[in-house]
Amino acid sequence: MALVTTAEVCDANPQLVQSGELRALQPIFKIYGRRQVFSGPVVTLKVFEDNVLVREFLEEKGNSRVLVVDGGASLRCAILGGNPVVQAQNNGWAGIVVNGCVRDVDEINGCDIGVRALASHPVKASKKGNGEKHVPVTIGGTRIFDGEFLYADTDGILVSKMELSV
């Protein structure tokens, strides 16, 4: 898809917004990483204060996908740090959306990848390996499914059941 703004996508697809096939996430995310505009097919992950599965996913080839991590909106530790973000950049991920915290912000901001998170936090996550892959997640009241499409820019984040163009 050519880079268009999320506002243009909404304006061009009012019927999809009305039907719920195109959903805007609540404006709760901070912008990290050098890539402020990104899009791609969604891969979902659900974890809580544990980042083993996050790291495992980002070690895979990204193929311009977007990893959406439901971290339960925890603000008690970071479930994504600089090293996995560097790996994600090198493995071709388009972006990462974290319903939780990140750390190593300066390192993340140096990477050519899009990252959205609720906040930064210096405490690292546990390493138990708990979580669920490829499951529906709910972030800020919006349900997101594996295989949907995500579009992010400085205006916000959209999720669609299908790939969109304007």
Backbone as a ProteinNet text record, in pm:
[ID]
protein_1_A
[PRIMARY]
MALVTTAEVCDANPQLVQSGELRALQPIFKIYGRRQVFSGPVVTLKVFEDNVLVREFLEEKGNSRVLVVDGGASLRCAILGGNPVVQAQNNGWAGIVVNGCVRDVDEINGCDIGVRALASHPVKASKKGNGEKHVPVTIGGTRIFDGEFLYADTDGILVSKMELSV
[TERTIARY]
83.5	0	87.4	51.6	123.1	100	195.5	180.6	76.1	-33.9	-139.8	-165.8	-226.9	-250.2	-370.5	-371.6	-485.9	-613.4	-601.9	-718.9	-773.7	-684.2	-728.4	-795	-741.4	-801.6	-942.4	-959.2	-1093	-1188.4	-1140.6	-1224.3	-1267.7	-1179.1	-1208.4	-1293.5	-1307.8	-1378.8	-1481.3	-1571.8	-1666.6	-1756.6	-1790.8	-1877.5	-1807.3	-1675.6	-1601.7	-1588	-1574.7	-1570.6	-1705.9	-1812	-1948.1	-1976.8	-1932.1	-1961.3	-1869.5	-1760.1	-1665.1	-1556.7	-1558.8	-1453.2	-1321.2	-1328.5	-1211.9	-1226.1	-1130.9	-1139.6	-1017.3	-1040.6	-930.2	-903.9	-777.6	-743.1	-750.6	-780.6	-783.2	-647.3	-644.1	-516.5	-439.6	-389.9	-320.9	-172.2	-127.4	9	106.2	227.6	337.7	414.2	476.9	547.5	696.5	750.5	893.2	944.4	1075.9	1135.3	1136.3	1221.5	1234.9	1122.4	1057	952.4	818.5	773.8	648.6	525.4	543.8	434.7	469.4	380.2	403.7	270.5	271.9	152.1	194.6	101	128.5	30.2	40.7	-43.3	-9.1	-110.8	-96.5	-62.7	29.8	55.8	28.5	-55.5	-93.6	-22.8	-6	59.7	0.5	-26.6	-80.4	14.7	70.3	162.1	131.3	188.8	175	306.5	374.5	498.9	603.7	604	694.4	726.2	854.3	886	952.2	951.4	1015.8	953	819.9	753.5	769	775.1	798.4	931.9	1035.3	1168.9	1169.9	1102.2	1098.2	1036.8	925.2	862	956	1022.2	1104.9	1234.7	1267.9	1382.9	1347.3	1216.9	1170.5	1177.8	1172.3	1161.3	1027.9	1032.3	909.7	824.3	886.2	812.1	713.6	758.8	680.1	551.3	551.3	435	447.2	336.2	331.3	297	382.9	356.3	272.7	154.8	66.8	69.5	122.7	141.3	46.3	-44.9	-130.5	-57.5	0.1	71.1	-16.4	-147.6	-239.6	-236.9	-180.4	-167.7	-87.6	-1.1	80.9	180	186.7	283.6	388.4	404.8	498.1	634.6	647	775.2	767.2	882.6	888.8	890.9	805.2	805.5	874.7	930.4	1006	1121.3	1241.4	1360	1436	1549.5	1628	1678	1731.9	1787.3	1684.1	1565.6	1466.2	1418.7	1415.4	1373.5	1478.4	1604.9	1712	1697.1	1671.2	1653.1	1531.9	1422.3	1302.3	1332.3	1405.1	1443.2	1524.4	1622.1	1709.3	1637.7	1529.3	1454.2	1335.5	1319.3	1219.7	1078.8	1063.7	931.4	899.6	774	733.5	714.6	660.3	634.1	594.2	585.1	545.6	453.9	337.7	245.7	236.1	266.6	272.6	171.3	77.4	-15.9	53	155.6	242.5	358.8	469.3	583.6	704.2	787.8	917	1027.5	1150.4	1265.4	1376.4	1486.9	1595.7	1545.3	1474.5	1407.7	1505.1	1622	1717.3	1759.1	1780.4	1817.7	1701.4	1580.7	1463.4	1445	1462.1	1443.6	1547.8	1657	1757.7	1728.7	1626.1	1594.5	1494.1	1512.7	1421.6	1306.8	1221.4	1103.9	1003.3	875.7	772.2	741.2	737.8	703.6	603.2	497.1	399.5	388.4	384.5	369.4	301.8	254.7	186.7	283.6	405	502.2	636.2	734.4	863.7	878.4	956.3	976.1	1112.3	1193.8	1327.1	1335	1232.5	1236.7	1208	1290.6	1270.1	1164.9	1109.6	1004.9	1065.5	978.6	1022.7	1050.1	1108.8	1147.7	1093.5	961.5	900.6	852.4	827	778.5	628.9	556.4	410.2	347.6	237.4	164.3	95.6	25.4	-49.1	-18.1	8.6	39.3	-82.2	-95.3	-197.9	-339.7	-364.5	-498.4	-556.6	-689.4	-748.3	-707.2	-676.1	-639.9	-731.4	-748.3	-828.8	-740.9	-727	-645	-732.7	-748.4	-829.8	-971	-1028.2	-1163.8	-1177.3	-1067.1	-1070.8	-1017	-1095.7	-1056.2	-972.3	-857.8	-765.6	-736.2	-746	-727.1	-600.1	-536.9	-422.3	-462.5	-379.2	-406.9	-478.7	-526.1	-584.9	-473	-507.8	-408.5	-407.7	-288	-271.4	-205.5	-254.1	-201.2	-174.4	-51.7	-17.3	54.4	21	95.5	85.2	121.8	122.3	-18.8	-120.9	-259.1	-315.2	-267.6	-320.3	-297.6	-374	-359.7	-496.2	-501.3	-621.7	-597.6	-703.4	-698.5	-815.2	-787.5	-889	-890.9	-1008.6	-1021.2	-953.2	-940.1	-881.1	-776.4	-690.3	-592.4	-665.9	-631.4	-701.5	-610.6	-673.1	-603.8	-701.3	-647.6	-734.6	-758.4
-118.5	0	124	220.4	347.5	413.5	492.5	556.8	667.2	645	744.3	761.5	871	895	814.9	790.1	720.1	802.5	933.8	1019.3	997.4	988.6	964.1	827.2	727.5	593.8	599.3	667.9	681.3	756.7	867.4	948.3	871.3	784.9	711	586.2	548.5	424	442.5	541.7	566.5	447.2	370.7	255.4	148.8	134.3	35.7	81.1	212.1	266.1	241.9	272	255.6	110.6	16.9	-125.1	-188.4	-120.3	-176.7	-261.6	-271.6	-346.7	-269.9	-137.9	-51.6	18	-12.4	39.6	122.5	232	316	279.1	256.6	230.6	360.5	350.2	468.1	537.3	670.2	744	740.4	621.1	600	571.3	565	520.8	635.5	616.9	707.8	650.9	739.9	702.5	687.4	571.7	543.6	491.7	491.8	444.5	554.4	535.8	638.2	633.4	520	505.4	544.9	665.5	713.2	662.5	621.1	568.5	424.7	331.7	191.9	119.7	8.5	-73.4	-214.5	-307.5	-445.3	-541.1	-668.2	-771.2	-789	-815.4	-825.9	-968.1	-977.3	-1100.1	-1065.9	-1144.5	-1111.3	-1199.3	-1139.5	-1206.4	-1149.4	-1236.8	-1193.5	-1242	-1146.5	-1177.7	-1085.2	-1115	-1023.8	-1020.2	-906.3	-881.5	-990.4	-1042.3	-1148.9	-1123.5	-1126.8	-1093.4	-1204.9	-1327	-1437	-1456.4	-1461.6	-1484	-1363.7	-1244.1	-1124	-1137.9	-1172.9	-1189.2	-1299.7	-1411.3	-1523.2	-1480	-1407.9	-1360.4	-1271.8	-1177.9	-1079.9	-1139.5	-1262.1	-1334.6	-1395.1	-1407.1	-1460	-1351.5	-1392.5	-1296.5	-1225.3	-1092.4	-1014.9	-1006.7	-1007.4	-997.5	-881.2	-766.2	-642.1	-654.6	-748.1	-762.5	-667.9	-657.1	-576.4	-668.4	-671.6	-749.9	-665.7	-715.7	-648.7	-729.8	-667.9	-736.3	-678.6	-762.9	-721.4	-758.7	-657.6	-676.8	-647.6	-650.2	-626.5	-484.5	-391.8	-250.1	-231.8	-327.5	-316.3	-200.7	-122.1	-12.1	-41.9	-171	-208.6	-253.7	-281.2	-320	-306.7	-315.8	-306.7	-447	-471.1	-601.6	-597.7	-481.1	-467.4	-372.4	-414.5	-331.8	-313.7	-248	-211.8	-328.8	-432	-544.7	-613.8	-648.2	-709.3	-615.6	-485.1	-390.8	-385.2	-385.3	-390.2	-517.7	-629.5	-756.2	-749	-689.2	-675.2	-592	-482.3	-397.8	-479.7	-553.9	-632	-748.2	-795.7	-908.5	-866.2	-735.5	-689.3	-673.2	-652.8	-620.6	-475.2	-445.5	-307.6	-228.7	-295.5	-224.9	-317.2	-256.8	-327.8	-234.9	-285.4	-211	-286.6	-217	-281	-215.8	-295.3	-250.3	-274	-193.1	-204.6	-108.1	-136.7	-44.2	-96.7	-2.2	-30.3	29.4	-10.9	52.9	63.8	125.9	152.8	243.9	347.8	436.8	499.7	543.3	604.6	505.7	380.5	277.2	250.7	239.7	217	333.5	455.6	573.1	582.2	508.4	504	400	319	209.1	252	200.7	228.5	127.7	145.7	61.1	145.1	113.4	183.4	109.6	181.7	122.5	214	153.5	225.8	152.6	227.6	169.4	271.1	225	313.8	408.9	361.5	442.6	371.3	434.1	368.7	339.4	235.5	192.2	123.5	153.8	96.3	-49.3	-100.3	-236.8	-336	-442.6	-542.6	-644.8	-710.2	-811.2	-941.7	-1031	-1164.1	-1248.2	-1364.2	-1452.3	-1593.1	-1604.4	-1735.5	-1803.5	-1725.2	-1782.9	-1802.2	-1736.6	-1748.3	-1655.8	-1699.7	-1617.1	-1700.7	-1632.2	-1698.4	-1631.1	-1713.2	-1662.8	-1675.5	-1580.4	-1585.4	-1592.7	-1524.4	-1522.1	-1382	-1370	-1235.7	-1162.2	-1033.2	-950.4	-829	-772.2	-651.6	-543.3	-433.7	-321.4	-197.6	-139.9	-19.6	-37.6	-156.1	-182.1	-225	-230	-271.3	-412.6	-499.5	-638.8	-644.2	-713	-724.1	-872.3	-913.9	-1053.8	-1074	-1187.5	-1228.5	-1227	-1170.2	-1167.7	-1043.2	-958.1	-831.7	-738.8	-617.2	-521.6	-399.4	-351.1	-235.3	-123	-1.5	119.6	219.8	270.4	364.1	485.2	602	723.8	814.8	940.6	1030.2	1068.4	1040.4	1065.5	952.7	831	720	586.4	487.2	349	297.3	239.4	176.2	27.1	-51.9	-194.7	-227.9	-307.7	-342.7	-493.3	-544.7	-686.4	-720.6	-621.3	-645.6	-537.7	-567.3	-468.5	-357.9	-234.4	-120.4	-37	31.8	134.6	248.5	363.4	480.3	506.1
0	0	0	-78.8	-76.6	58.3	102.9	232.2	224.8	293.5	305	454	489.7	631	680.3	811.1	869.3	850.3	854.3	830.8	690.6	590.8	453.2	440.5	510.1	506.1	563.5	676.7	737	644.5	586.8	498.6	374.1	323.8	201.6	227.9	354.4	387.1	499.4	488	598.3	627.3	522.4	543.2	626.9	613.6	693.1	838	858.3	994.3	1060.7	986.7	1039.9	1076.3	993.1	1015.6	1119.7	1154.9	1250.3	1186.4	1054.3	986.8	988	1004.8	1020	1154.9	1246	1381.6	1415.9	1487.4	1536.5	1681.9	1714.2	1853.1	1931.6	2060.4	2145.5	2139.7	2148.9	2139.7	2271.7	2305.6	2432.9	2413.9	2288.2	2261.1	2238.1	2286.3	2256.2	2137.2	2061.6	1939.4	1969	1929.8	1943.8	1809.4	1794.1	1669.3	1564.6	1463.1	1358.2	1256.2	1242.6	1141.6	1203.2	1175.5	1234	1160.3	1036.2	955.1	917.8	950.9	914.3	901.6	831.5	815.1	780.8	797.9	761.6	824.4	785.7	844.9	992.4	1073	1218.2	1261.1	1355.9	1430.1	1575.9	1642.4	1780.1	1882.9	1999.6	2111.7	2239.8	2334.9	2463.8	2572.9	2649	2758	2874.9	2991	3103.9	3181.2	3172.7	3244.6	3218.5	3096.6	3053.9	2906.9	2870.1	2730.9	2651.1	2699.5	2627.2	2489.4	2482.4	2353.9	2260.6	2317.2	2235.1	2163.7	2239.6	2181.5	2075.3	2104	2008.6	1875.8	1881.5	1758.6	1678.4	1745.5	1675.2	1622.5	1664.9	1608.7	1473.2	1444.3	1315.9	1208.8	1083.1	973.4	984.5	975.5	992.4	868.8	752.1	625.7	625.7	678.6	683.2	764.7	860	947.2	1067.5	1142	1263.7	1380.5	1480.4	1600	1695.4	1731.8	1826.5	1955.4	2060.9	2188.4	2292.3	2339.7	2450.2	2578.5	2641.3	2767	2887.2	2868.9	2978.6	3031.7	2954.5	2992.6	3121.1	3151	3271.8	3258.7	3364.6	3372.4	3478.5	3515.1	3622.1	3572	3441.3	3384.5	3232.5	3167.1	3021	2961.5	2862.7	2797.3	2660.8	2626.8	2503	2528	2484.7	2502.3	2372.6	2383.4	2266.5	2183.7	2248.3	2172	2083.8	2136.3	2047.6	1936	1962.4	1858.6	1747.4	1783.9	1682.5	1599.6	1667.2	1596.5	1503.7	1551.2	1467.8	1343.8	1362.2	1249	1149	1198.2	1111.2	1044.4	1105.6	1050.6	964.9	941.7	846.7	899.2	1030.7	1084.9	1052.1	1020.4	991.6	1119.8	1223.2	1346.7	1459.6	1578.3	1699.6	1778.2	1817.8	1902.2	2033.8	2144.5	2275.9	2369.8	2415.4	2518.4	2652.8	2675.4	2791.2	2772.3	2840.1	2839.9	2762.4	2722.2	2660.2	2746.4	2718.4	2782.2	2678.4	2714.6	2619.8	2507.9	2547.7	2453.2	2353.8	2399.1	2306	2198	2236.5	2139.2	2042.8	2094.9	2010.3	1913.6	1962	1876.3	1766	1777	1671.3	1564.9	1585.2	1492.9	1386.9	1265.3	1154.8	1158.9	1257.6	1275.6	1352.3	1335.9	1410.3	1539.2	1651	1780.3	1848.9	1900.5	1981.7	2114.4	2223.1	2356.1	2446.2	2561.2	2654.1	2722.1	2754	2827.3	2826.7	2888.2	2910	3058.4	3088.2	3226.7	3235.1	3337	3342.8	3388.4	3454	3507	3394.8	3386.8	3281.7	3322	3222.4	3242	3292	3338.9	3379.5	3255.4	3276.6	3165.3	3189.1	3202.8	3228.8	3101.3	2996.9	2871.2	2866.1	2955.5	2957.2	2853.6	2795.9	2701.3	2595.8	2506.3	2398.9	2266.2	2165.2	2031.1	1940.3	1847.3	1741.4	1797.3	1907.9	1967.7	1954.8	1952.6	1952.7	2079.9	2065.7	2180.7	2183.2	2301.3	2315.4	2375.3	2302.7	2347.8	2349.9	2468.3	2482.1	2430.4	2449.9	2406	2260.7	2186.7	2046.2	2031.9	1971	1948	1821.2	1829.1	1715.5	1693.5	1567.4	1532.6	1451.5	1473.1	1394	1246.9	1160.4	1017.3	968.3	1060.8	1017.9	970.6	930	881.8	972	1002.6	1089.8	1012.4	1036.3	974.1	1085.7	1094.7	1201.2	1143	1196.4	1166.2	1287.9	1271.8	1387.1	1432.9	1351.6	1392.6	1478	1456.7	1534	1467.3	1514.4	1468.3	1425.7	1306	1253.1	1235.8	1255.9	1230.4	1138.8	1036.6	937	915.6	884.8	854.9	721.7	634.1	502.6	471.6	377.1	333.1	258.5	289.2	231.4	143.4	48.4	-29.5	-47.5	-82.3	-98.7	-246.3
[MASK]
++++++++++++++++++++++++++++++++++++++++++++++++++++++++++++++++++++++++++++++++++++++++++++++++++++++++++++++++++++++++++++++++++++++++++++++++++++++++++++++++++++++

